[in-house]
Amino acid sequence: MKVTNEFLIPFIGLKLGKHQFEYQISKAFFEHFEYDEFESASIKVNIVLEKKNTMLELNFKHSGTINVPCDLTSEDFDLPITGDLKLIVRFGETFNDENEDLLILPIGEHQIDVAQYIYEMIVLSIPLKKIHPGIKNGTLESDVLLKLNELSINEQENQDNVEEHLEIKEENTDPRWDKLKKLLTDK
């Protein structure tokens, strides 16, 4: 991913205390990460950076919608997502981002790139199974659902036909078998 100045936060000139940053994320943001799991996105990200003498605390929060296909019907719908992330930034000899909650920047660094953290926070807030809300409340009208309903009706008719056939067969049984059945029930 190429680094864009939009997601670089220069903290060297900031006073001690809390500072707020706001970003509007669209599908173009995810194209930089080669992530194309959804059609469109409209997500608002708020970052509160608290600058202290020896460290920085970043609190990320996001809310918005992404347009994704339903896992059951393949119909596109807007899925609301929300999430948050906390990150502590300390200063040390070398860059280290092995811990997901702690980032160590080299002493003398004057800015932090938050794009990767925004990306991870949003992608991890997307549920594994995406089901159209119209399926849950029964209001979704789609070609796939209509075909499934048609097939389930045909299946019910087939089941009824099989049951009728079995009833007819039972009525036309040999009387010798009836005597044997009576032996089984007399036990």
Buried (B, 14 or more C-beta within 10 A) or exposed (E): EEEEEEBBBEBEEEEEEEBEBEBEBEBEBBEBEEEEEBEEBEBEBBBEBBBEEEBBBBBBBBBBBBBBBBEBBEBBBBBEBEBEBEBBBEBEEEEEEEEEEEBBBEEEEEEBBBBEBBBBBBBEBBEEEBBBEBBEEEEBEBEEBEEEEEEEEEEEEEEEEEEEEEEEEEEEEEEEEEEEEEEEEEE
